[in-house]
Amino acid sequence: MLWKAYVFKDETHLASFENPAFNLDADQVVDIFLDDMETRGLSISRPSDPFEAPQWRNLLQTTYGSPFGGAKSPFY
């Protein structure tokens, strides 16, 4: 059984969750990863398409770990 719930401390917190202006887009996510990798001493170029770049995916899995165990996901 799996149960999930969203819990908010007040109406303002709920409103911020529902506001699409706070959603991250793919470029913002890539920026976050690039900034973190730079702090780890890794000098990485921005992928032209992070969804279609196997080197980028492998780097993320190697750096942050795969939820499937090991450096590579069995789904790729």
PQR file of N, CA, C, O and H, with PARSE charges and radii, in Angstrom:
ATOM      1  N   MET A   1       0.846  -1.170   0.000 -0.4000 1.5000
ATOM      2  CA  MET A   1       0.000   0.000   0.000 -0.0000 2.0000
ATOM      3  C   MET A   1       0.893   1.234   0.000  0.5500 1.7000
ATOM      4  O   MET A   1       1.907   1.282   0.696 -0.5500 1.4000
ATOM      5  N   LEU A   2       0.509   2.212  -0.775 -0.4000 1.5000
ATOM      6  CA  LEU A   2       1.242   3.460  -0.855 -0.0000 2.0000
ATOM      7  C   LEU A   2       0.263   4.596  -0.625  0.5500 1.7000
ATOM      8  O   LEU A   2      -0.802   4.645  -1.241 -0.5500 1.4000
ATOM      9  H   LEU A   2      -0.315   2.173  -1.340  0.4000 1.0000
ATOM     10  N   TRP A   3       0.625   5.502   0.259 -0.4000 1.5000
ATOM     11  CA  TRP A   3      -0.216   6.652   0.542 -0.0000 2.0000
ATOM     12  C   TRP A   3       0.636   7.893   0.483  0.5500 1.7000
ATOM     13  O   TRP A   3       1.711   7.944   1.080 -0.5500 1.4000
ATOM     14  H   TRP A   3       1.489   5.462   0.760  0.4000 1.0000
ATOM     15  N   LYS A   4       0.166   8.896  -0.234 -0.4000 1.5000
ATOM     16  CA  LYS A   4       0.872  10.170  -0.324 -0.0000 2.0000
ATOM     17  C   LYS A   4      -0.090  11.285   0.043  0.5500 1.7000
ATOM     18  O   LYS A   4      -1.294  11.199  -0.201 -0.5500 1.4000
ATOM     19  H   LYS A   4      -0.707   8.855  -0.719  0.4000 1.0000
ATOM     20  N   ALA A   5       0.463  12.325   0.630 -0.4000 1.5000
ATOM     21  CA  ALA A   5      -0.357  13.479   0.978 -0.0000 2.0000
ATOM     22  C   ALA A   5       0.485  14.743   0.857  0.5500 1.7000
ATOM     23  O   ALA A   5       1.679  14.730   1.154 -0.5500 1.4000
ATOM     24  H   ALA A   5       1.440  12.395   0.828  0.4000 1.0000
ATOM     25  N   TYR A   6      -0.120  15.801   0.433 -0.4000 1.5000
ATOM     26  CA  TYR A   6       0.520  17.107   0.437 -0.0000 2.0000
ATOM     27  C   TYR A   6       0.002  17.839   1.665  0.5500 1.7000
ATOM     28  O   TYR A   6      -1.207  17.937   1.875 -0.5500 1.4000
ATOM     29  H   TYR A   6      -1.090  15.812   0.191  0.4000 1.0000
ATOM     30  N   VAL A   7       0.909  18.344   2.464 -0.4000 1.5000
ATOM     31  CA  VAL A   7       0.545  19.030   3.697 -0.0000 2.0000
ATOM     32  C   VAL A   7       1.154  20.422   3.642  0.5500 1.7000
ATOM     33  O   VAL A   7       2.333  20.584   3.329 -0.5500 1.4000
ATOM     34  H   VAL A   7       1.892  18.264   2.293  0.4000 1.0000
ATOM     35  N   PHE A   8       0.348  21.414   3.945 -0.4000 1.5000
ATOM     36  CA  PHE A   8       0.790  22.798   3.875 -0.0000 2.0000
ATOM     37  C   PHE A   8       0.565  23.463   5.215  0.5500 1.7000
ATOM     38  O   PHE A   8      -0.414  23.186   5.908 -0.5500 1.4000
ATOM     39  H   PHE A   8      -0.610  21.283   4.199  0.4000 1.0000
ATOM     40  N   LYS A   9       1.494  24.355   5.573 -0.4000 1.5000
ATOM     41  CA  LYS A   9       1.393  24.999   6.880 -0.0000 2.0000
ATOM     42  C   LYS A   9       0.297  26.060   6.937  0.5500 1.7000
ATOM     43  O   LYS A   9      -0.225  26.362   8.010 -0.5500 1.4000
ATOM     44  H   LYS A   9       2.289  24.580   5.010  0.4000 1.0000
ATOM     45  N   ASP A  10      -0.053  26.630   5.772 -0.4000 1.5000
ATOM     46  CA  ASP A  10      -1.121  27.630   5.743 -0.0000 2.0000
ATOM     47  C   ASP A  10      -1.559  27.850   4.290  0.5500 1.7000
ATOM     48  O   ASP A  10      -1.036  27.215   3.374 -0.5500 1.4000
ATOM     49  H   ASP A  10       0.371  26.385   4.900  0.4000 1.0000
ATOM     50  N   GLU A  11      -2.507  28.740   4.093 -0.4000 1.5000
ATOM     51  CA  GLU A  11      -3.044  29.022   2.761 -0.0000 2.0000
ATOM     52  C   GLU A  11      -1.980  29.621   1.834  0.5500 1.7000
ATOM     53  O   GLU A  11      -1.992  29.348   0.633 -0.5500 1.4000
ATOM     54  H   GLU A  11      -2.932  29.256   4.837  0.4000 1.0000
ATOM     55  N   THR A  12      -1.079  30.419   2.362 -0.4000 1.5000
ATOM     56  CA  THR A  12      -0.021  31.015   1.547 -0.0000 2.0000
ATOM     57  C   THR A  12       0.909  29.931   1.010  0.5500 1.7000
ATOM     58  O   THR A  12       1.314  29.967  -0.152 -0.5500 1.4000
ATOM     59  H   THR A  12      -1.070  30.641   3.337  0.4000 1.0000
ATOM     60  N   HIS A  13       1.240  28.982   1.856 -0.4000 1.5000
ATOM     61  CA  HIS A  13       2.091  27.865   1.438 -0.0000 2.0000
ATOM     62  C   HIS A  13       1.390  27.054   0.351  0.5500 1.7000
ATOM     63  O   HIS A  13       2.015  26.683  -0.643 -0.5500 1.4000
ATOM     64  H   HIS A  13       0.911  28.953   2.800  0.4000 1.0000
ATOM     65  N   LEU A  14       0.113  26.778   0.526 -0.4000 1.5000
ATOM     66  CA  LEU A  14      -0.669  26.062  -0.486 -0.0000 2.0000
ATOM     67  C   LEU A  14      -0.690  26.846  -1.798  0.5500 1.7000
ATOM     68  O   LEU A  14      -0.504  26.266  -2.867 -0.5500 1.4000
ATOM     69  H   LEU A  14      -0.395  27.079   1.333  0.4000 1.0000
ATOM     70  N   ALA A  15      -0.912  28.146  -1.724 -0.4000 1.5000
ATOM     71  CA  ALA A  15      -0.970  28.979  -2.927 -0.0000 2.0000
ATOM     72  C   ALA A  15       0.363  28.952  -3.671  0.5500 1.7000
ATOM     73  O   ALA A  15       0.380  28.941  -4.902 -0.5500 1.4000
ATOM     74  H   ALA A  15      -1.062  28.617  -0.855  0.4000 1.0000
ATOM     75  N   SER A  16       1.476  28.941  -2.942 -0.4000 1.5000
ATOM     76  CA  SER A  16       2.779  28.899  -3.612 -0.0000 2.0000
ATOM     77  C   SER A  16       2.983  27.563  -4.321  0.5500 1.7000
ATOM     78  O   SER A  16       3.633  27.509  -5.365 -0.5500 1.4000
ATOM     79  H   SER A  16       1.462  28.949  -1.943  0.4000 1.0000
ATOM     80  N   PHE A  17       2.434  26.486  -3.761 -0.4000 1.5000
ATOM     81  CA  PHE A  17       2.522  25.170  -4.396 -0.0000 2.0000
ATOM     82  C   PHE A  17       1.708  25.128  -5.681  0.5500 1.7000
ATOM     83  O   PHE A  17       2.118  24.501  -6.658 -0.5500 1.4000
ATOM     84  H   PHE A  17       1.906  26.530  -2.913  0.4000 1.0000
ATOM     85  N   GLU A  18       0.580  25.779  -5.684 -0.4000 1.5000
ATOM     86  CA  GLU A  18      -0.308  25.759  -6.840 -0.0000 2.0000
ATOM     87  C   GLU A  18       0.066  26.784  -7.910  0.5500 1.7000
ATOM     88  O   GLU A  18      -0.471  26.739  -9.017 -0.5500 1.4000
ATOM     89  H   GLU A  18       0.246  26.287  -4.890  0.4000 1.0000
ATOM     90  N   ASN A  19       0.973  27.702  -7.601 -0.4000 1.5000
ATOM     91  CA  ASN A  19       1.359  28.754  -8.530 -0.0000 2.0000
ATOM     92  C   ASN A  19       2.382  28.210  -9.525  0.5500 1.7000
ATOM     93  O   ASN A  19       3.485  27.842  -9.120 -0.5500 1.4000
ATOM     94  H   ASN A  19       1.410  27.739  -6.702  0.4000 1.0000
ATOM     95  N   PRO A  20       2.045  28.150 -10.821 -0.5600 1.5000
ATOM     96  CA  PRO A  20       2.979  27.607 -11.815  0.2800 2.0000
ATOM     97  C   PRO A  20       4.244  28.440 -11.981  0.5500 1.7000
ATOM     98  O   PRO A  20       5.219  27.963 -12.563 -0.5500 1.4000
ATOM     99  N   ALA A  21       4.250  29.669 -11.485 -0.4000 1.5000
ATOM    100  CA  ALA A  21       5.453  30.499 -11.579 -0.0000 2.0000
ATOM    101  C   ALA A  21       6.609  29.889 -10.784  0.5500 1.7000
ATOM    102  O   ALA A  21       7.769  30.225 -11.027 -0.5500 1.4000
ATOM    103  H   ALA A  21       3.458  30.056 -11.012  0.4000 1.0000
ATOM    104  N   PHE A  22       6.303  28.996  -9.837 -0.4000 1.5000
ATOM    105  CA  PHE A  22       7.336  28.368  -9.018 -0.0000 2.0000
ATOM    106  C   PHE A  22       7.806  27.030  -9.592  0.5500 1.7000
ATOM    107  O   PHE A  22       8.697  26.396  -9.027 -0.5500 1.4000
ATOM    108  H   PHE A  22       5.361  28.724  -9.640  0.4000 1.0000
ATOM    109  N   ASN A  23       7.220  26.599 -10.704 -0.4000 1.5000
ATOM    110  CA  ASN A  23       7.631  25.335 -11.323 -0.0000 2.0000
ATOM    111  C   ASN A  23       9.021  25.481 -11.946  0.5500 1.7000
ATOM    112  O   ASN A  23       9.365  26.535 -12.480 -0.5500 1.4000
ATOM    113  H   ASN A  23       6.497  27.115 -11.163  0.4000 1.0000
ATOM    114  N   LEU A  24       9.803  24.424 -11.872 -0.4000 1.5000
ATOM    115  CA  LEU A  24      11.107  24.406 -12.517 -0.0000 2.0000
ATOM    116  C   LEU A  24      10.954  23.904 -13.949  0.5500 1.7000
ATOM    117  O   LEU A  24      10.177  22.987 -14.215 -0.5500 1.4000
ATOM    118  H   LEU A  24       9.524  23.567 -11.438  0.4000 1.0000
ATOM    119  N   ASP A  25      11.696  24.508 -14.862 -0.4000 1.5000
ATOM    120  CA  ASP A  25      11.731  23.976 -16.223 -0.0000 2.0000
ATOM    121  C   ASP A  25      13.047  23.221 -16.409  0.5500 1.7000
ATOM    122  O   ASP A  25      13.905  23.242 -15.527 -0.5500 1.4000
ATOM    123  H   ASP A  25      12.328  25.253 -14.646  0.4000 1.0000
ATOM    124  N   ALA A  26      13.206  22.560 -17.545 -0.4000 1.5000
ATOM    125  CA  ALA A  26      14.387  21.722 -17.785 -0.0000 2.0000
ATOM    126  C   ALA A  26      15.678  22.542 -17.717  0.5500 1.7000
ATOM    127  O   ALA A  26      16.676  22.059 -17.182 -0.5500 1.4000
ATOM    128  H   ALA A  26      12.508  22.543 -18.261  0.4000 1.0000
ATOM    129  N   ASP A  27      15.681  23.755 -18.238 -0.4000 1.5000
ATOM    130  CA  ASP A  27      16.886  24.586 -18.189 -0.0000 2.0000
ATOM    131  C   ASP A  27      17.289  24.916 -16.757  0.5500 1.7000
ATOM    132  O   ASP A  27      18.476  24.912 -16.430 -0.5500 1.4000
ATOM    133  H   ASP A  27      14.870  24.147 -18.672  0.4000 1.0000
ATOM    134  N   GLN A  28      16.313  25.200 -15.907 -0.4000 1.5000
ATOM    135  CA  GLN A  28      16.616  25.491 -14.510 -0.0000 2.0000
ATOM    136  C   GLN A  28      17.199  24.266 -13.807  0.5500 1.7000
ATOM    137  O   GLN A  28      18.132  24.389 -13.014 -0.5500 1.4000
ATOM    138  H   GLN A  28      15.349  25.203 -16.173  0.4000 1.0000
ATOM    139  N   VAL A  29      16.654  23.099 -14.094 -0.4000 1.5000
ATOM    140  CA  VAL A  29      17.158  21.866 -13.484 -0.0000 2.0000
ATOM    141  C   VAL A  29      18.586  21.602 -13.935  0.5500 1.7000
ATOM    142  O   VAL A  29      19.436  21.243 -13.120 -0.5500 1.4000
ATOM    143  H   VAL A  29      15.896  23.000 -14.738  0.4000 1.0000
ATOM    144  N   VAL A  30      18.861  21.775 -15.222 -0.4000 1.5000
ATOM    145  CA  VAL A  30      20.220  21.590 -15.734 -0.0000 2.0000
ATOM    146  C   VAL A  30      21.165  22.589 -15.055  0.5500 1.7000
ATOM    147  O   VAL A  30      22.275  22.222 -14.671 -0.5500 1.4000
ATOM    148  H   VAL A  30      18.171  22.066 -15.884  0.4000 1.0000
ATOM    149  N   ASP A  31      20.736  23.843 -14.904 -0.4000 1.5000
ATOM    150  CA  ASP A  31      21.556  24.854 -14.225 -0.0000 2.0000
ATOM    151  C   ASP A  31      21.880  24.421 -12.790  0.5500 1.7000
ATOM    152  O   ASP A  31      23.015  24.582 -12.339 -0.5500 1.4000
ATOM    153  H   ASP A  31      19.834  24.141 -15.215  0.4000 1.0000
ATOM    154  N   ILE A  32      20.912  23.885 -12.084 -0.4000 1.5000
ATOM    155  CA  ILE A  32      21.118  23.440 -10.707 -0.0000 2.0000
ATOM    156  C   ILE A  32      22.162  22.328 -10.668  0.5500 1.7000
ATOM    157  O   ILE A  32      23.073  22.355  -9.840 -0.5500 1.4000
ATOM    158  H   ILE A  32      19.991  23.754 -12.449  0.4000 1.0000
ATOM    159  N   PHE A  33      22.028  21.348 -11.565 -0.4000 1.5000
ATOM    160  CA  PHE A  33      23.011  20.267 -11.613 -0.0000 2.0000
ATOM    161  C   PHE A  33      24.398  20.791 -11.993  0.5500 1.7000
ATOM    162  O   PHE A  33      25.391  20.401 -11.379 -0.5500 1.4000
ATOM    163  H   PHE A  33      21.288  21.326 -12.238  0.4000 1.0000
ATOM    164  N   LEU A  34      24.479  21.671 -12.997 -0.4000 1.5000
ATOM    165  CA  LEU A  34      25.774  22.208 -13.416 -0.0000 2.0000
ATOM    166  C   LEU A  34      26.448  22.977 -12.284  0.5500 1.7000
ATOM    167  O   LEU A  34      27.652  22.835 -12.069 -0.5500 1.4000
ATOM    168  H   LEU A  34      23.673  21.988 -13.496  0.4000 1.0000
ATOM    169  N   ASP A  35      25.680  23.791 -11.561 -0.4000 1.5000
ATOM    170  CA  ASP A  35      26.235  24.530 -10.425 -0.0000 2.0000
ATOM    171  C   ASP A  35      26.758  23.582  -9.350  0.5500 1.7000
ATOM    172  O   ASP A  35      27.839  23.793  -8.800 -0.5500 1.4000
ATOM    173  H   ASP A  35      24.702  23.906 -11.735  0.4000 1.0000
ATOM    174  N   ASP A  36      25.988  22.538  -9.054 -0.4000 1.5000
ATOM    175  CA  ASP A  36      26.420  21.588  -8.028 -0.0000 2.0000
ATOM    176  C   ASP A  36      27.666  20.830  -8.472  0.5500 1.7000
ATOM    177  O   ASP A  36      28.585  20.624  -7.680 -0.5500 1.4000
ATOM    178  H   ASP A  36      25.109  22.366  -9.501  0.4000 1.0000
ATOM    179  N   MET A  37      27.698  20.416  -9.733 -0.4000 1.5000
ATOM    180  CA  MET A  37      28.872  19.689 -10.221 -0.0000 2.0000
ATOM    181  C   MET A  37      30.113  20.575 -10.195  0.5500 1.7000
ATOM    182  O   MET A  37      31.217  20.097  -9.932 -0.5500 1.4000
ATOM    183  H   MET A  37      26.951  20.583 -10.377  0.4000 1.0000
ATOM    184  N   GLU A  38      29.930  21.866 -10.467 -0.4000 1.5000
ATOM    185  CA  GLU A  38      31.063  22.789 -10.393 -0.0000 2.0000
ATOM    186  C   GLU A  38      31.600  22.860  -8.963  0.5500 1.7000
ATOM    187  O   GLU A  38      32.813  22.893  -8.758 -0.5500 1.4000
ATOM    188  H   GLU A  38      29.034  22.254 -10.681  0.4000 1.0000
ATOM    189  N   THR A  39      30.710  22.882  -7.978 -0.4000 1.5000
ATOM    190  CA  THR A  39      31.169  22.901  -6.582 -0.0000 2.0000
ATOM    191  C   THR A  39      31.877  21.597  -6.210  0.5500 1.7000
ATOM    192  O   THR A  39      32.677  21.571  -5.274 -0.5500 1.4000
ATOM    193  H   THR A  39      29.724  22.855  -8.144  0.4000 1.0000
ATOM    194  N   ARG A  40      31.591  20.530  -6.928 -0.4000 1.5000
ATOM    195  CA  ARG A  40      32.252  19.243  -6.707 -0.0000 2.0000
ATOM    196  C   ARG A  40      33.568  19.131  -7.489  0.5500 1.7000
ATOM    197  O   ARG A  40      34.258  18.114  -7.419 -0.5500 1.4000
ATOM    198  H   ARG A  40      30.941  20.551  -7.688  0.4000 1.0000
ATOM    199  N   GLY A  41      33.903  20.197  -8.238 -0.4000 1.5000
ATOM    200  CA  GLY A  41      35.141  20.198  -8.993 -0.0000 2.0000
ATOM    201  C   GLY A  41      35.031  19.591 -10.372  0.5500 1.7000
ATOM    202  O   GLY A  41      36.049  19.317 -11.008 -0.5500 1.4000
ATOM    203  H   GLY A  41      33.342  21.023  -8.295  0.4000 1.0000
ATOM    204  N   LEU A  42      33.823  19.375 -10.846 -0.4000 1.5000
ATOM    205  CA  LEU A  42      33.615  18.815 -12.185 -0.0000 2.0000
ATOM    206  C   LEU A  42      33.333  19.943 -13.160  0.5500 1.7000
ATOM    207  O   LEU A  42      32.445  20.763 -12.930 -0.5500 1.4000
ATOM    208  H   LEU A  42      32.996  19.597 -10.330  0.4000 1.0000
ATOM    209  N   SER A  43      34.086  19.984 -14.242 -0.4000 1.5000
ATOM    210  CA  SER A  43      33.874  20.994 -15.277 -0.0000 2.0000
ATOM    211  C   SER A  43      33.132  20.327 -16.431  0.5500 1.7000
ATOM    212  O   SER A  43      33.713  19.549 -17.188 -0.5500 1.4000
ATOM    213  H   SER A  43      34.808  19.318 -14.429  0.4000 1.0000
ATOM    214  N   ILE A  44      31.866  20.634 -16.554 -0.4000 1.5000
ATOM    215  CA  ILE A  44      30.992  19.957 -17.503 -0.0000 2.0000
ATOM    216  C   ILE A  44      30.364  20.987 -18.444  0.5500 1.7000
ATOM    217  O   ILE A  44      29.993  22.081 -18.021 -0.5500 1.4000
ATOM    218  H   ILE A  44      31.395  21.266 -15.939  0.4000 1.0000
ATOM    219  N   SER A  45      30.250  20.628 -19.706 -0.4000 1.5000
ATOM    220  CA  SER A  45      29.548  21.477 -20.668 -0.0000 2.0000
ATOM    221  C   SER A  45      28.052  21.217 -20.593  0.5500 1.7000
ATOM    222  O   SER A  45      27.613  20.105 -20.302 -0.5500 1.4000
ATOM    223  H   SER A  45      30.552  19.739 -20.050  0.4000 1.0000
ATOM    224  N   ARG A  46      27.286  22.253 -20.857 -0.4000 1.5000
ATOM    225  CA  ARG A  46      25.826  22.129 -20.874 -0.0000 2.0000
ATOM    226  C   ARG A  46      25.417  21.217 -22.030  0.5500 1.7000
ATOM    227  O   ARG A  46      25.864  21.406 -23.161 -0.5500 1.4000
ATOM    228  H   ARG A  46      27.643  23.156 -21.093  0.4000 1.0000
ATOM    229  N   PRO A  47      24.565  20.225 -21.743 -0.5600 1.5000
ATOM    230  CA  PRO A  47      24.089  19.369 -22.839  0.2800 2.0000
ATOM    231  C   PRO A  47      23.127  20.147 -23.733  0.5500 1.7000
ATOM    232  O   PRO A  47      22.332  20.954 -23.253 -0.5500 1.4000
ATOM    233  N   SER A  48      23.211  19.895 -25.035 -0.4000 1.5000
ATOM    234  CA  SER A  48      22.303  20.593 -25.945 -0.0000 2.0000
ATOM    235  C   SER A  48      20.864  20.119 -25.736  0.5500 1.7000
ATOM    236  O   SER A  48      19.926  20.907 -25.857 -0.5500 1.4000
ATOM    237  H   SER A  48      23.857  19.239 -25.425  0.4000 1.0000
ATOM    238  N   ASP A  49      20.691  18.838 -25.425 -0.4000 1.5000
ATOM    239  CA  ASP A  49      19.372  18.281 -25.110 -0.0000 2.0000
ATOM    240  C   ASP A  49      19.548  17.288 -23.970  0.5500 1.7000
ATOM    241  O   ASP A  49      19.930  16.142 -24.210 -0.5500 1.4000
ATOM    242  H   ASP A  49      21.453  18.198 -25.326  0.4000 1.0000
ATOM    243  N   PRO A  50      19.278  17.702 -22.734 -0.5600 1.5000
ATOM    244  CA  PRO A  50      19.526  16.818 -21.591  0.2800 2.0000
ATOM    245  C   PRO A  50      18.697  15.535 -21.614  0.5500 1.7000
ATOM    246  O   PRO A  50      19.036  14.570 -20.928 -0.5500 1.4000
ATOM    247  N   PHE A  51      17.625  15.513 -22.387 -0.4000 1.5000
ATOM    248  CA  PHE A  51      16.788  14.316 -22.447 -0.0000 2.0000
ATOM    249  C   PHE A  51      17.305  13.292 -23.452  0.5500 1.7000
ATOM    250  O   PHE A  51      16.901  12.129 -23.428 -0.5500 1.4000
ATOM    251  H   PHE A  51      17.350  16.296 -22.944  0.4000 1.0000
ATOM    252  N   GLU A  52      18.194  13.727 -24.330 -0.4000 1.5000
ATOM    253  CA  GLU A  52      18.699  12.847 -25.386 -0.0000 2.0000
ATOM    254  C   GLU A  52      20.216  12.706 -25.362  0.5500 1.7000
ATOM    255  O   GLU A  52      20.803  12.251 -26.344 -0.5500 1.4000
ATOM    256  H   GLU A  52      18.522  14.672 -24.350  0.4000 1.0000
ATOM    257  N   ALA A  53      20.857  13.081 -24.273 -0.4000 1.5000
ATOM    258  CA  ALA A  53      22.319  13.031 -24.196 -0.0000 2.0000
ATOM    259  C   ALA A  53      22.741  11.897 -23.250  0.5500 1.7000
ATOM    260  O   ALA A  53      22.699  12.067 -22.032 -0.5500 1.4000
ATOM    261  H   ALA A  53      20.380  13.450 -23.475  0.4000 1.0000
ATOM    262  N   PRO A  54      23.145  10.749 -23.796 -0.5600 1.5000
ATOM    263  CA  PRO A  54      23.514   9.627 -22.930  0.2800 2.0000
ATOM    264  C   PRO A  54      24.694   9.952 -22.006  0.5500 1.7000
ATOM    265  O   PRO A  54      24.750   9.445 -20.886 -0.5500 1.4000
ATOM    266  N   GLN A  55      25.637  10.789 -22.456 -0.4000 1.5000
ATOM    267  CA  GLN A  55      26.756  11.149 -21.593 -0.0000 2.0000
ATOM    268  C   GLN A  55      26.274  11.942 -20.380  0.5500 1.7000
ATOM    269  O   GLN A  55      26.765  11.743 -19.268 -0.5500 1.4000
ATOM    270  H   GLN A  55      25.591  11.201 -23.366  0.4000 1.0000
ATOM    271  N   TRP A  56      25.323  12.828 -20.594 -0.4000 1.5000
ATOM    272  CA  TRP A  56      24.750  13.631 -19.499 -0.0000 2.0000
ATOM    273  C   TRP A  56      24.030  12.722 -18.510  0.5500 1.7000
ATOM    274  O   TRP A  56      24.214  12.855 -17.300 -0.5500 1.4000
ATOM    275  H   TRP A  56      24.925  12.989 -21.497  0.4000 1.0000
ATOM    276  N   ARG A  57      23.223  11.811 -19.006 -0.4000 1.5000
ATOM    277  CA  ARG A  57      22.491  10.876 -18.154 -0.0000 2.0000
ATOM    278  C   ARG A  57      23.474  10.021 -17.343  0.5500 1.7000
ATOM    279  O   ARG A  57      23.293   9.835 -16.140 -0.5500 1.4000
ATOM    280  H   ARG A  57      23.073  11.703 -19.989  0.4000 1.0000
ATOM    281  N   ASN A  58      24.508   9.506 -18.003 -0.4000 1.5000
ATOM    282  CA  ASN A  58      25.494   8.683 -17.308 -0.0000 2.0000
ATOM    283  C   ASN A  58      26.241   9.488 -16.247  0.5500 1.7000
ATOM    284  O   ASN A  58      26.526   8.977 -15.164 -0.5500 1.4000
ATOM    285  H   ASN A  58      24.655   9.658 -18.981  0.4000 1.0000
ATOM    286  N   LEU A  59      26.557  10.748 -16.556 -0.4000 1.5000
ATOM    287  CA  LEU A  59      27.229  11.598 -15.583 -0.0000 2.0000
ATOM    288  C   LEU A  59      26.345  11.814 -14.356  0.5500 1.7000
ATOM    289  O   LEU A  59      26.823  11.731 -13.225 -0.5500 1.4000
ATOM    290  H   LEU A  59      26.325  11.163 -17.436  0.4000 1.0000
ATOM    291  N   LEU A  60      25.069  12.089 -14.574 -0.4000 1.5000
ATOM    292  CA  LEU A  60      24.147  12.275 -13.450 -0.0000 2.0000
ATOM    293  C   LEU A  60      24.052  11.008 -12.609  0.5500 1.7000
ATOM    294  O   LEU A  60      24.079  11.074 -11.380 -0.5500 1.4000
ATOM    295  H   LEU A  60      24.681  12.157 -15.493  0.4000 1.0000
ATOM    296  N   GLN A  61      23.942   9.864 -13.262 -0.4000 1.5000
ATOM    297  CA  GLN A  61      23.825   8.609 -12.529 -0.0000 2.0000
ATOM    298  C   GLN A  61      25.104   8.281 -11.775  0.5500 1.7000
ATOM    299  O   GLN A  61      25.050   7.761 -10.660 -0.5500 1.4000
ATOM    300  H   GLN A  61      23.920   9.811 -14.260  0.4000 1.0000
ATOM    301  N   THR A  62      26.249   8.577 -12.370 -0.4000 1.5000
ATOM    302  CA  THR A  62      27.518   8.308 -11.706 -0.0000 2.0000
ATOM    303  C   THR A  62      27.732   9.264 -10.533  0.5500 1.7000
ATOM    304  O   THR A  62      28.197   8.855  -9.470 -0.5500 1.4000
ATOM    305  H   THR A  62      26.293   8.998 -13.275  0.4000 1.0000
ATOM    306  N   THR A  63      27.392  10.534 -10.730 -0.4000 1.5000
ATOM    307  CA  THR A  63      27.608  11.545  -9.704 -0.0000 2.0000
ATOM    308  C   THR A  63      26.622  11.419  -8.551  0.5500 1.7000
ATOM    309  O   THR A  63      27.007  11.541  -7.388 -0.5500 1.4000
ATOM    310  H   THR A  63      27.014  10.866 -11.594  0.4000 1.0000
ATOM    311  N   TYR A  64      25.366  11.176  -8.863 -0.4000 1.5000
ATOM    312  CA  TYR A  64      24.328  11.197  -7.838 -0.0000 2.0000
ATOM    313  C   TYR A  64      23.765   9.818  -7.507  0.5500 1.7000
ATOM    314  O   TYR A  64      22.959   9.686  -6.586 -0.5500 1.4000
ATOM    315  H   TYR A  64      25.053  11.077  -9.807  0.4000 1.0000
ATOM    316  N   GLY A  65      24.172   8.810  -8.233 -0.4000 1.5000
ATOM    317  CA  GLY A  65      23.682   7.459  -7.976 -0.0000 2.0000
ATOM    318  C   GLY A  65      22.387   7.183  -8.707  0.5500 1.7000
ATOM    319  O   GLY A  65      21.588   8.086  -8.952 -0.5500 1.4000
ATOM    320  H   GLY A  65      24.827   8.917  -8.981  0.4000 1.0000
ATOM    321  N   SER A  66      22.195   5.944  -9.045 -0.4000 1.5000
ATOM    322  CA  SER A  66      20.986   5.519  -9.739 -0.0000 2.0000
ATOM    323  C   SER A  66      20.034   4.868  -8.744  0.5500 1.7000
ATOM    324  O   SER A  66      20.479   4.117  -7.876 -0.5500 1.4000
ATOM    325  H   SER A  66      22.844   5.210  -8.845  0.4000 1.0000
ATOM    326  N   PRO A  67      18.743   5.135  -8.849 -0.5600 1.5000
ATOM    327  CA  PRO A  67      17.797   4.460  -7.952  0.2800 2.0000
ATOM    328  C   PRO A  67      17.714   2.963  -8.235  0.5500 1.7000
ATOM    329  O   PRO A  67      17.107   2.220  -7.463 -0.5500 1.4000
ATOM    330  N   PHE A  68      18.321   2.515  -9.337 -0.4000 1.5000
ATOM    331  CA  PHE A  68      18.276   1.117  -9.711 -0.0000 2.0000
ATOM    332  C   PHE A  68      19.537   0.381  -9.312  0.5500 1.7000
ATOM    333  O   PHE A  68      19.687  -0.803  -9.613 -0.5500 1.4000
ATOM    334  H   PHE A  68      18.814   3.119  -9.964  0.4000 1.0000
ATOM    335  N   GLY A  69      20.445   1.068  -8.636 -0.4000 1.5000
ATOM    336  CA  GLY A  69      21.701   0.456  -8.218 -0.0000 2.0000
ATOM    337  C   GLY A  69      22.716   0.482  -9.343  0.5500 1.7000
ATOM    338  O   GLY A  69      22.379   0.195 -10.491 -0.5500 1.4000
ATOM    339  H   GLY A  69      20.323   2.030  -8.391  0.4000 1.0000
ATOM    340  N   GLY A  70      23.930   0.815  -9.031 -0.4000 1.5000
ATOM    341  CA  GLY A  70      24.964   0.862 -10.047 -0.0000 2.0000
ATOM    342  C   GLY A  70      24.947   2.176 -10.790  0.5500 1.7000
ATOM    343  O   GLY A  70      24.105   3.037 -10.536 -0.5500 1.4000
ATOM    344  H   GLY A  70      24.203   1.048  -8.098  0.4000 1.0000
ATOM    345  N   ALA A  71      25.871   2.324 -11.701 -0.4000 1.5000
ATOM    346  CA  ALA A  71      26.040   3.589 -12.411 -0.0000 2.0000
ATOM    347  C   ALA A  71      25.050   3.757 -13.549  0.5500 1.7000
ATOM    348  O   ALA A  71      24.765   4.885 -13.955 -0.5500 1.4000
ATOM    349  H   ALA A  71      26.555   1.624 -11.907  0.4000 1.0000
ATOM    350  N   LYS A  72      24.519   2.660 -14.073 -0.4000 1.5000
ATOM    351  CA  LYS A  72      23.619   2.780 -15.230 -0.0000 2.0000
ATOM    352  C   LYS A  72      22.274   2.122 -14.927  0.5500 1.7000
ATOM    353  O   LYS A  72      22.198   1.080 -14.277 -0.5500 1.4000
ATOM    354  H   LYS A  72      24.750   1.745 -13.744  0.4000 1.0000
ATOM    355  N   SER A  73      21.250   2.747 -15.406 -0.4000 1.5000
ATOM    356  CA  SER A  73      19.908   2.215 -15.245 -0.0000 2.0000
ATOM    357  C   SER A  73      19.681   1.103 -16.250  0.5500 1.7000
ATOM    358  O   SER A  73      20.142   1.213 -17.386 -0.5500 1.4000
ATOM    359  H   SER A  73      21.312   3.594 -15.934  0.4000 1.0000
ATOM    360  N   PRO A  74      18.984   0.029 -15.875 -0.5600 1.5000
ATOM    361  CA  PRO A  74      18.692  -1.033 -16.830  0.2800 2.0000
ATOM    362  C   PRO A  74      17.676  -0.625 -17.891  0.5500 1.7000
ATOM    363  O   PRO A  74      17.426  -1.380 -18.830 -0.5500 1.4000
ATOM    364  N   PHE A  75      17.090   0.560 -17.751 -0.4000 1.5000
ATOM    365  CA  PHE A  75      16.070   1.014 -18.686 -0.0000 2.0000
ATOM    366  C   PHE A  75      16.654   1.788 -19.855  0.5500 1.7000
ATOM    367  O   PHE A  75      15.909   2.191 -20.748 -0.5500 1.4000
ATOM    368  H   PHE A  75      17.293   1.174 -16.988  0.4000 1.0000
ATOM    369  N   TYR A  76      17.978   2.011 -19.879 -0.4000 1.5000
ATOM    370  CA  TYR A  76      18.597   2.780 -20.951 -0.0000 2.0000
ATOM    371  C   TYR A  76      19.564   1.906 -21.698  0.5500 1.7000
ATOM    372  O   TYR A  76      20.200   2.361 -22.649 -0.5500 1.4000
ATOM    373  H   TYR A  76      18.583   1.684 -19.154  0.4000 1.0000
TER
END
